Structures are given as C-alpha cells and as structure tokens.
C-alpha cells in the first residue's frame, strides 16, 4: 500500500515500529553514520540511555544544561523525521487523517504521563504558552489579585504582568530567599499574603533559580481553602522527576517538552482540572481541547508525534529510575561544590525538597557570565549562569544521559578556574 493511502494503523505501525526499534535495540557502532553527515555516533553508553548512540552531543562537551534545553535522543528525532517524511507524501490526506488521530493518541499518552485524564490535557508549544492561556482565560477584572513568588521564570511571570496591565489586576509577591529549605515557612508566607481579592496562587513546581521543589500539594490545598485557583509552572519538573497532577491537587499545570522530557523543541502540555469546569476559558480552547481544532489551528505534527516518542523513551527507562539517577548525580554535584571554598551551594534544599537542579553562588568579583564562558571554552562544560536579578551564580542540571564522570569534569573545571 502506498503512503498516499496509508491507513491509520499502517501509519502508527510505521512510526511506532521505528521508535520501538530505535529505543529497544542497542546498536553496534563503528565510527560515523554516513547516512546522517555530521552526526557522530557514540560508542559509550551515556547514563541510563538504552543505546550508546542515543545522544548527539558534540564530542568533548559535558552538557549540564537540560534545565534550559534538553537534548532530544536519536530515536525520538528519527521518529519525528519519519513522521515528517510521511506527512509530506500526502499533506492533507495524512495531516487531517491518520496523523491527526495519532496526535490524539499522543495527547492520551501525555495525560497518563502526568497523571490526568485525556480530556484534561491540552497540547501546547511550551510552558509559557500554557501559562499565557491560563492568564487570558481566567476572566480577571480590575481589583482581582494574583499571588506569586519572586523566583518565577519570566515565562511564568509575564502572563501575570499582562493581566495587571490589560485587566487592572493586582500582583502580590512572596519572597523565597536563595537557599530556602523550609517548606512550612513558604506555606506560611503564602497564607499571610492571601487577601479576600486573591483569585490565583501561581508558583513553580521546581524553582528555575535554585532547584527548590516547592510544596505544591500543600499550596494547592491552601488555595482551595481560600477559594483561589492554583496554577503551577512545571517547566523544570516533568521528565526530570515524577509528576502526578492529581496527587499535587493543582487546578492547572503547564510544562514543556523541550527540557526534561527530551522531546522536540516547540512542544508542551497544559493540564486543566475538570473539577474547575470552565473557570479557565482561553480563545485557543473555544473549539475544544483536541490536538487540532478550529480555535487551536495546525500544529507541528512531526513534533507532536516526536513528543509521543519521547514519552515512550522515558517510560521505557522508568521515571522512578530516572529520578533516582538524577538525584544521585545532584548529590555528587552538591558534595563536589561544597568542597570548593570559593563557592556556596544555595539551591534546592535537601531531602524531599531536592531536585536535579542545583545552584551555587560565586565569589564577589567573578561574574557568572565570565565563569560560564571559561568553563565552556577551556573545559567543554556547559552549565547556566543564573540571571543576575536572582544572584550571582550558576545552575547545574543533570539528567538521565549524564554520568558521574560528567560531574567530575565540572568539579575539576571549577577547581581549576577558582584555584
């Protein structure tokens, strides 16, 4: 049967078989794959990766920057490319036929991944888009107030700044000092800051600045008890740690595919609890929550199907295993940084508050940008400079493809530069 008349079953078999084969079967590797010029194949397995050539990171690069952009594994990329090629064989026939139905299967798979019903899950392009839809769809009016924190990523804050400017809402901010490790203290600050006019509590699951795992379930319960909605920026959580939105008890949860989920760039998820009905009602969802509708328009079909392949990839390894691996590496980073007198760990707390993100403060006179460039240019270590409005430091994010050797490379580079 030709691609032009491929059935839904044949389409799913084509992409699914490629994905399953790529993920499941370790390949013999000899040099570079000539069918993909410039993409060198690894010969050493990276961390929990099922196959040694799953990641395309440049030779010699120690990549500790998943918190900004995660590297898409080769089998996920191959599934996306296969879908794109099939789409272009019959754009309308595929795009409005089997591929549209396949996107709905990805939506169901994504819903299961974060612990909700398919009807509660919307596919987006990123966390910021999901947050924007929430803010637009709340029907805020002059005098309504939003309560958030001073540690929110700009992508999770700009929507509320817009609501202040556009609707006349008010914004209240809870301070979370770098190095905070007391969950109850955070809850108490929120409780004191809620007013009779507060409609929304908006906060991150994992703080982008320090890696602190916020007490989401307790804050969501607090919001309910005060008649407020809880909106969570989950950009730094899904894929790096287990996420169960029902267990968290939040009303809305936005996250990205391009970070810890290792999916194609330009993918994301938005959970909207059925319990709150139409309390959040943005333009993009006027025609429903399907992957394609009159109000959502056409999305990047290959990217969405790649998102499904990325979820398969993570599920095959297992999120519990991934989280344990990530936290073990995070502890190695913590212990290594703590041995360097010039640095001070400020990120994430320990125990239940720890995440794969960890930040440290730099000594006075050394800017984060300058040290970041030296680590990359001299040592091949890629981390992230913390934005200066938070503090002068770096953020390190370790994921399933990282190894103890990567952490050793970071610590050696830091010791060398700070000696």
KOLPA-931890 format. One record per residue (C-alpha): x, y, z; residue in one letter. Coordinates in steps of 0.1 Angstrom, whole numbers, plus 5000, padded with zeros to 4 digits. Each point is the difference from the previous one (the first is absolute). Example, Ala and Ser with C-alpha at 12.3 -4.5 7.8 and 13.67 -1.06 7.14 Angstrom:
2
512349555078A 501450344993S 
//
This chain:
419
500050005000X 501450344991X 500650285025X 497250204983X 497449755011X 501649895032X 497549925027X 500150115036X 501249665010X 502850004974X 501150355010X 500249915037X 501949684991X 502550204979X 500850255026X 499549785030X 502249724987X 502850244993X 499850155034X 499849675018X 502949854980X 502150315006X 499450005037X 500149635007X 502949874979X 503650095010X 501950054967X 503549914991X 501850324994X 503050064977X 501050364994X 497550234983X 496749924984X 500650114964X 496250034994X 499950295024X 503050224993X 501450185030X 498249795025X 502749805017X 498949685018X 501149945035X 501649685011X 499550045037X 496649995017X 499050335017X 498549945034X 496649824997X 499850034962X 499049664986X 502450034970X 503550154998X 499250244972X 496750135012X 501350355005X 501650234975X 502050225023X 503250134985X 503149805009X 501750155031X 496950195012X 498949945036X 496450114997X 498450115033X 497350234986X 496949794997X 498250265021X 500150234970X 499949774970X 500249625002X 501749804972X 497549794980X 501149644998X 500749864966X 497049754999X 497650295009X 501550224973X 499849714975X 496449945008X 499250374994X 501950004967X 498249694989X 496750165008X 501050324981X 500949804969X 496749815001X 498150325005X 501650164969X 499149704979X 496350105003X 499750325022X 496250035001X 499349634999X 502449935028X 499750325020X 496249995002X 499849625002X 502249755017X 502450255013X 497350215016X 498749695017X 503649915010X 500450335017X 496949925021X 501849685011X 503050215010X 497650225021X 498849695018X 503549885006X 501150345013X 497050015023X 500949675015X 503650115004X 499050295023X 497149815016X 496850154986X 497249924976X 500450064963X 497150255002X 502050215025X 503250024978X 500850264973X 503049984977X 501950334998X 503250144986X 501750065034X 499450095036X 499750374993X 497249944975X 498149805026X 500450265027X 498950274976X 496849814991X 499349965037X 500450375007X 498050104970X 497249765007X 499450085037X 497850304993X 501950225024X 498550345007X 501350325017X 500649945037X 500749624997X 503449905014X 502549744991X 502549865025X 503349874987X 503749995011X 503150204993X 501749694985X 497849944970X 501549964966X 499150294976X 498049754979X 497749935030X 499950365012X 499350204968X 496449884998X 499250165033X 501850324991X 497750014970X 496949945022X 501050305021X 500550224970X 497049874980X 497449935026X 501050215029X 500749715023X 502450035029X 503249795005X 501349905035X 503449835003X 501249765026X 503850005006X 501949674999X 503650085009X 502749804982X 500949715022X 496549975015X 499449645012X 497050035023X 496849894983X 497850115028X 501550355000X 499150034963X 496449895007X 499750245029X 501250294978X 497349924974X 497349975027X 500950345014X 500050164965X 496649884988X 497350275001X 496249984994X 500750124965X 502649734992X 498749784971X 503249814991X 503049855016X 502749964973X 503349835008X 502649764985X 500149635008X 503850034999X 501650355003X 502050084969X 502450215020X 501149755027X 498349664993X 497950015032X 497149764997X 497050205012X 497349865023X 497549994972X 497449785017X 499950215031X 499850324980X 497349864978X 498049905031X 500650355015X 498650154968X 496949795001X 499450085036X 500150384992X 497849974968X 503050054977X 501249814970X 503549845000X 502150044968X 503349824998X 503050074977X 501349654995X 502750074975X 502849875021X 498249695012X 498449774975X 502549754986X 502650075027X 497949895030X 496749825002X 496950224995X 496549905012X 497850314996X 497149835018X 502249935030X 501350364999X 496450125001X 500550304978X 497450154977X 502450074970X 503549874992X 502150114970X 503249844989X 502349974970X 501249724979X 503350164991X 501649975034X 499949695021X 497749814978X 502750014973X 497350054973X 500250214968X 500350375007X 496650184998X 497949745019X 498350035033X 497149895022X 497350185019X 497849835026X 496750165009X 498149825027X 496449904991X 499050095036X 500350374993X 497849974969X 500350314977X 501750225025X 503050024976X 498650064965X 502550144975X 499450074963X 502249714989X 497649755016X 496750144987X 499749704977X 501149745026X 503349865012X 500849774971X 503550024985X 498450164969X 496950225000X 498650314985X 501350215029X 503449845004X 500949974964X 502749794984X 503049905022X 503349844991X 498849644995X 503449844998X 500950185033X 496949885017X 500649644989X 503650045012X 498750105034X 498249675001X 503349824991X 501750205028X 497549885025X 500549644988X 503750055005X 499650135035X 497549735009X 502249724988X 502850115024X 497450085027X 499450335018X 500849865034X 503449884987X 500650334982X 499250215031X 502349785022X 502850034975X 499650384997X 499950055038X 503149795005X 501950214975X 498650325016X 501449885034X 503449954983X 499950364987X 499050125034X 502849825018X 502650114974X 499050365000X 499950005038X 503749915000X 501050314981X 500450295025X 499250284975X 496549864993X 496949975021X 497149774991X 496750195002X 497749784980X 497249765007X 500349895036X 500449645008X 497849695005X 496550044986X 500850354987X 502949894978X 499849984962X 502549944972X 500650384999X 502650145023X 501450365002X 503050155016X 501150365007X 503350134987X 502550225019X 499850384996X 502050124971X 499349714978X 496950034978X 497949694990X 500450094963X 503750025001X 500449665018X 497449844978X 502150104969X 503249875015X 498449665010X 498749954965X 502950134980X 502849855021X 498449695014X 497049914978X 497650035029X 496650154993X 498050125029X 497850315005X 500750345015X 497250095024X 498450334989X 501550285021X 496750135014X 500049685021X 503649975010X 503549964985X 500349634994X 499749704978X 497349734997X 500849644992X 497449764987X 500849624996X 497849764982X 499849644989X 502950034975X 502450145025X 502649805019X 502250035031X 502850084975X 498050314989X 499850125036X 503849945005X 500650204968X 498050295015X 501749995034X 503549984984X 499250294978X 498750215029X 503149915021X 502350094972X 498350344994X 499650095036X 503449895013X 
//
